[in-house]
Amino acid sequence: MPLPTDPRSWRSPLRGPWLTSVFAVVLLVGLPVMIVTGLLSYAAYDPAFGGSNDQTPEAGLLASYIWFEWFTSPSWLYRLNQGTHVLLGIALIPLVLAKLWSVAPKLFEWPPVKSVAQALERLSILLLVGSILFLLSTGVMNIQYDYAWGFSFYTGHFYAAWVFIAAFATHVALKLPTMIRALRSRSFVEELRTSTADTVAEPMDPDHLVSPDPDEATVSRRGALALAGGSSLTLLALSIGQTIDPLRPTALLSPRGRSYGDGPNDFQINTTFAEIGIDPTQTGSSWRLRLLGPDGQTRVLRREDLLTMAMVTEELPIACVEGWSTSQLWTGVQLRELAALVGGRDAESVFVESLQRGGVFSTMTLNGKQIRAAKTLLALKVNGVDLSLDHGFPARMIIPAAPGVRNTKWVETLTFGRPA
Amino acid sequence: MRRLYGASPWHLLAVLAGLLLSAYVVSRLADNPSLLRIAVWFVGAAIVWDLVAGPLIALIDRLLLPLRSRPRRVSLLNHVRVPALLSGLLLVVWAPVIFQRSEQIFRLKAGLSQDPYLARWLVITAVFVALSALMYALRLARAGRAG
């Protein structure tokens, strides 16, 4: 049996620059969308505030593209961004694997290095392949709460993403002409008309993708493309329900395709009351909301006091970094009204603290736009009834267009920051 | 240049720019205790795919080749390959919930059990197999009529 370093050991008649380039052009559209939505999701935490907002304090210049504070409208902004990032990421898995399969002989090329240029390019390819497999695997595991890697998801995914961006840009710069030439070498329509029986290898190519000794085809190129595309659509179809409420039961394998029941509080929970381990009496009649103003003003409010204030009802999504989302009808007090009580109407930020002690996201800073947005609520009720303990009773933040984790539950203290 | 380096200056520029950015990324993590684990996962992912999963899939596919029996007009091969591939892909992507790897965390986070997922995956796989078998039977019948 020949070694994989022998070109004759690679027998598939489908491998060749044209097929690789068809996968490549799909990825050339899909992966930049992954990059943009990923970078936007990172910005949506407003990492410049530090603390819980900034999960990667060593980012340095890698965070310097964020010249804006995160937006508050449209309210579905983060839902769309993150739903796209995660669903597209899942759907691209078969295409990434198909692309890697199509270029597999290159990995075993012998001799492995012929020039300095080739050595550097191969190093860059290792970074490209390592980073994309790293990003796909950590992403897919993170949305299933499997943290087997033993490092923070935010740290790993963020820095690997920048390695990917670097290696991807290099690869596109070097290979774009090859891809265009290969795509022009055959007619796409003609390939779609070619049966398995008529499928023969592409002409030998300078990159040695084409087998010098191909087997008879067992599937046409049309079939291979249909298989890759069909796999992608299958994954997508079985996941999309995690972010579209009426379709939720169709997300059969997603952790977020489950129903909690028919009640007003029966929607997706992330972090249950049981998880944070606070004494339930702290959420009872002794609970107080503490407001601290930028000039030292303070107010302490009972839940009954809040209920006498002007109530606003808004339909807003909870949209998790994990890609799932759900839209609910929230009722509560506008954050800007609470700010006004302690002279914080023009505050640049508010530091939100939960009853939860410790825990990565038990505190969160919101920006000035978020304070002043009419739809930003300290919610007391959902779908017409009091919040359940799992959804943050006695009161929780609901912020339009923001990542779910910024909607702090079991809120205890709001500290409004002085304008700069 | 081409003699010494092996490609155009443009090639050198594109490769160096990418590697420099990557080097900067690694330098940001230099003091992070997670750096080693991240590096292991990074290189490990490439090795597992290129040297383990890829060859394994190729080997399994090679073992399936006899299904392609030439005397019969309709090959069974792709009717085995397609459901196996789709089912395997779903298994790999959703392995954490199917194998209940994060049962405890999921109970605390979402308040739910991961119990249903294995059965769901088996049912989905059964549906794939049944659809593929049905199509095979239809193709056989059509070939029979034609032949």
Contacts between the chains, C-beta under 8 A, distances in Angstrom:
chain1	res1	chain2	res2	distance
A	4	B	55	7.9
A	58	B	28	4.7
A	58	B	29	6.6
A	58	B	31	7.3
A	58	B	32	6.4
A	59	B	28	6.5
A	60	B	24	7.8
A	60	B	28	5.3
A	61	B	24	7.2
A	62	B	24	7.8
A	62	B	25	6.8
A	62	B	28	6.6
A	90	B	93	6.6
A	93	B	89	7.3
A	93	B	93	6.3
A	94	B	89	6.2
A	97	B	49	7.8
A	100	B	49	6.6
A	100	B	50	7.7
A	100	B	54	7.3
A	101	B	54	6.9
A	104	B	50	7.5
A	104	B	54	6.0
A	107	B	50	5.6
A	114	B	6	7.0
A	115	B	5	6.8
A	115	B	6	2.6
A	115	B	7	7.2
A	116	B	4	7.4
A	116	B	5	5.2
A	116	B	6	5.6
A	117	B	5	5.2
A	117	B	6	3.6
A	117	B	7	3.6
A	117	B	11	5.7
A	117	B	12	7.0
A	117	B	15	7.5
A	118	B	6	6.0
A	118	B	7	7.8
A	120	B	12	7.7
A	120	B	15	4.5
A	120	B	16	7.5
A	120	B	19	6.9
A	121	B	7	7.9
A	121	B	11	7.5
A	121	B	15	5.8
A	123	B	19	6.8
A	124	B	15	5.5
A	124	B	18	5.5
A	124	B	19	6.3
A	126	B	46	6.4
A	127	B	18	7.6
A	127	B	19	7.8
A	127	B	22	5.6
A	129	B	46	4.9
A	129	B	49	7.5
A	129	B	50	7.2
A	130	B	42	4.6
A	130	B	43	5.9
A	130	B	45	6.0
A	130	B	46	4.2
A	131	B	42	6.9
A	133	B	45	3.6
A	133	B	46	5.9
A	133	B	48	7.9
A	133	B	49	5.6
A	134	B	41	6.0
A	134	B	42	4.8
A	134	B	45	5.1
A	137	B	41	7.6
A	137	B	45	5.6
A	138	B	41	7.3
A	140	B	93	5.7
A	140	B	96	7.9
A	141	B	96	5.7
A	144	B	94	7.1
A	144	B	96	3.7
A	144	B	97	5.1
A	144	B	101	7.6
A	144	B	102	6.1
A	144	B	106	7.9
A	145	B	96	7.2
A	145	B	102	4.0
A	145	B	105	4.5
A	145	B	106	5.1
A	145	B	109	5.8
A	145	B	110	8.0
A	146	B	96	3.6
A	146	B	101	4.9
A	146	B	102	4.5
A	147	B	102	7.5
A	147	B	105	7.5
A	148	B	101	7.3
A	149	B	37	6.4
A	149	B	38	7.8
A	149	B	41	5.1
A	150	B	34	7.7
A	150	B	37	5.2
A	151	B	34	3.7
A	151	B	37	4.8
A	151	B	38	5.5
A	151	B	41	7.7
A	152	B	34	6.7
A	155	B	29	7.7
A	155	B	32	6.8
A	155	B	34	5.7
A	155	B	38	7.1
A	156	B	34	7.2
A	156	B	38	5.1
A	156	B	41	6.9
A	159	B	25	5.3
A	159	B	28	6.9
A	159	B	29	5.8
A	159	B	38	6.9
A	160	B	38	7.2
A	160	B	42	6.5
A	162	B	21	6.9
A	162	B	22	7.7
A	162	B	25	4.6
A	163	B	21	8.0
A	163	B	22	4.9
A	163	B	25	5.3
A	163	B	26	8.0
A	163	B	42	7.8
A	165	B	21	7.4
A	166	B	17	7.7
A	166	B	18	4.4
A	166	B	19	7.4
A	166	B	21	3.7
A	166	B	22	4.7
A	166	B	25	7.3
A	167	B	18	5.6
A	167	B	22	6.8
A	169	B	14	7.9
A	169	B	17	7.6
A	169	B	18	6.0
A	170	B	14	5.1
A	170	B	15	5.7
A	170	B	17	6.9
A	170	B	18	3.3
A	170	B	19	7.8
A	173	B	14	4.1
A	174	B	11	6.3
A	174	B	14	5.5
A	174	B	15	7.4
A	218	B	65	7.4
A	218	B	68	5.9
A	218	B	75	7.3
A	218	B	77	5.7
A	218	B	78	7.1
A	219	B	78	6.0
A	219	B	81	7.9
A	223	B	78	7.1
A	227	B	82	6.5
A	227	B	85	6.9
A	230	B	86	7.7
A	231	B	85	6.8
A	231	B	86	6.0
A	231	B	89	5.6
A	234	B	86	5.7
A	234	B	89	7.7
A	234	B	90	7.6
A	235	B	89	6.9
A	235	B	90	7.3
A	235	B	93	6.5
A	238	B	90	7.1
A	238	B	124	7.6
A	252	B	120	5.0
A	252	B	124	6.5
A	253	B	90	6.4
A	253	B	93	7.8
A	253	B	94	4.1
A	253	B	97	6.6
A	253	B	98	7.2
A	253	B	117	6.1
A	253	B	120	6.1
A	253	B	121	6.4
A	253	B	124	7.6
A	254	B	94	7.7
A	255	B	97	5.7
A	255	B	106	6.4
A	255	B	110	6.5
A	255	B	112	7.6
A	255	B	114	7.5
A	256	B	110	7.9
A	258	B	110	7.8
A	258	B	112	5.7
A	260	B	111	7.7
A	260	B	112	7.9
A	268	B	110	7.2
A	269	B	109	7.6
A	269	B	110	5.6
A	269	B	111	5.2
A	270	B	109	5.8
A	270	B	110	6.6
A	271	B	108	7.8
A	271	B	109	6.0
A	272	B	108	6.1
A	272	B	109	7.0
A	272	B	110	7.4
A	272	B	111	4.6
A	274	B	108	6.5
A	274	B	111	7.5
A	275	B	108	3.9
A	275	B	109	6.6
A	390	B	111	6.4
